[in-house]
Amino acid sequence: MPKVSEAHKEQVRRHLLDAAWRVIERDGVDATTTRAILDEADMSAGALYSYFSSKGELLRVLTEEKVNESLTLVAAEGRPDEGESGLLVRFAEDLLTRPERSPSLTLFRARMTGDAETDDVVRDINRSMVERFAPLVSAAQRSGGFDPSHDPEALVELVDLVVDGLNRRHVSGTFATSFERVGQLAVALFLGALQPEDPPSEQQEQDT
C-alpha cells in the first residue's frame, strides 16, 4: 500500500476544517453535527477520525486558527516598535467595539446551547484564550505598559467574558444601546484601570 504523503494529509485535514467552517457559518456551532461535517466534506467518519480525535478537537483547531488570524491582522496594522501593551490594547479595542472583527468562533460561543460536548469546547476555547494572552499581559506589565498589580490570567478572562457577553447580546439583537457604545465604555474603564500610576512629581511631593 503506497505511503500517504504529508502534503496529502495536510490537504485532507484542510478540507475537513474548511467543510466544518462552512457548516458552522451556516448553522452555528450548536447545530453542527459530525454527520453534517462529513456530508459537507463528502468523506467518511473513518477519514475524519484519522485526523481529529473528535468533533471537539476539530472545533478547537478552528478556534486557534481564527484567533491567530485576528491577532495577526491587528498586529499587521501596528507599528514595529509597538510592544505588547499597544498590541493588546488595540486587539481588545477591536473585540470590544467592532463585532465584525471579533474572532468568528468567539462569536459562535454565543450560539452554543450547552450540551456536554459543546461545553467542553467552550471550556477549551476559554482556557486557550487565557493561555495565549496572559503571557503577553505579563510582558506588558514588566515593561511598564500595564499596572503590575493585576492578575494577568484573571484580566484576560475578564476581558474575554465581556467580549463573550457583548457577542451574545449582539447575536440575539437585544441591545438597549449598541455593541459599540457598551464596548467603548468597557475599553475606557479597562484602560483606566490598566494604566500604571505615575510617580508623584517633585512639586506634588513638596505640596504634600
N, C-alpha and C positions, 0 to 999 in steps of 0.2 A: 504493500500500500504506500503510495507516494507521500512523503512528508509535507505537511501543510506549512507554507512559508509564513514568517512573521508578518509580512506585508498583507497576506491574505487574511490572517487572523485579525489584524487591525482593521481591515476593510469590513469584515463581518461584524466586528464589535461596533464600529462606527455606524453601520447600517442599522443595528439594533437600537443604538442610542437615538439615532435620528427618527426611527419609527416610533419609539417611546415618546419622544418630544412632540411629534405631530399629534399623537393621541392625547397627550397631556394638554397641549394647546387647545385641542378641540373639545375635550371632555372634562378637564380638570383632574387633579391627582386622585381625588376620592372615587372617581368613576373609572379610573384607569385600571383595567384588569390585565393579568398576564396574557389571557386569551386575546384581548384587544391588541396588545403589542405584537403578539405573534401573527395575528391576522394582518396587521398593518405592514409588518416586515415580510410577510409571506414565508415564514420559517416555522420549524417545528420546535416544540418545547425542549427537545434534546439539544438543539443548536443554542438556544438561549442559555441553558444551564451549563453549557460548555464555556461560556464567557462570564456569566454572572451567577452567583450562588442563589439569588432570589430577585424578585421584582424590587424589593427594598434596596438591595445593593445597587441595582441599575439606577434607581432614583437618587441614591446618594452620589453616584458618579456624576449624574446630570447636575445635581446641586453644586458640586465642586466646580464643574465646568462653567456654570452660569455666574457664580460668584467671581471666578477668575476673570471672566470676560468683562464684568462690570468694573472690577478693580483695575484691570489693565486699561480700560477706556478712561477711567478717571485719572490714572497715573499719566497717561499719554497727554492729557490736557494740562499737566502741571509744569512747573519749572524744574530744570535739572537739579537745582540746589534746594528743592522744596523741603525735604526732610519728612520724617514720619508724621509729625503733628499736622503739617499742612495737608498731606495726602489724606489722613484720617478725617480731618475737618471737612474737606471737600467731598469725600466719599459719604460721610454722614449727611451733609447738606443735600447731596443728590438723593439719598434714600429717603430723607425726611420731607423734602419739598417737591420732588419730581417723581410721581408714581410711575411714569413711563421708563424711568431709569433704574427702578428697583430690580434687583436680580429676579428673573422670572419665577424661579422656584420659591423665592421668598413670597412673591405674590400668591403662588399656589397654596402656600400654607393656609391662606385664608379660606380655601375651599375644601380642606380636609375635614372629614366627618367624625373621626375618632375611633375607627376600628383598630385592632391590635397592631396590624402591620403598618398602617399609616402613622399610628402613634410612635412606633419605633423609628420610622423615617423622620418624622418631625423632631424627635429627640436627638437623632443623629445630626440633623441639619443644625439644630441649636448648638449642639456641642462643637460641631466643626466651625461655626462662626466664632465661638469663644476661643477655640484653639488657634484659629487663624489670626485673629485680630488682637488678642490680649498681648502677645509679644510686641506688636507694633506700638500699643499704648505704653507698655513698659519702656520701650526705647525712647518714645517721645517724652516720657517723664524724666528719664535720665538726662536727656538733652536740654531740659528746662522748658520744653514746649507745653507740657501739661502739669497740673498740680500733682506732686508725687504722693499726696496723702490718700488718693483714691485707689480702691481695689480694681486693678485692670480687668480682671475677669468679670467682676460684677458690673463694671462700667460698660463693657462690651455687651453683656446680656441685657442690661437695661436699655441701651440704645436699640438693640435688636428687638426687644419686646415692644418698644414704642413703634418701631417700623412695622412690626407684625400687626399691632393694633390698628395703625393707620391703614394698612393694606386691607385688613378685614372690613373696616368700615367703608373703604373705597370700593371694594368689590361688591358689597351689599348695597351701595348707593344710599347710605343712611346718615351722611354728614349733615349736621345743622349748619356748619360753616363750610369748610372745604379742607381737603388734604393739604393743600399748600399753606393755608392760614395756620392750621394747627402745627404743621411741620416747621414753619418759620419760627413760631413761638418756641417749639421744642429746641430748635437749633440755638436760639438766643439764650435759653435757660441753660442748656448744656455748655455752651461756650463760656457763659458767665461763671459757671461752677468749675470749669476745667482750667481756666487761666490761672497760672501761678500768681500769688500775691507779690506785688512789687515791694522791695525793701523800702522802708521809710527814708525819705531824703534827709539831708543834713538839716534843712530848715524845719522839717517836721519833727526831727529829734530835738532840736532846740526849743520848739514850741511846747513840747511835752516836758 
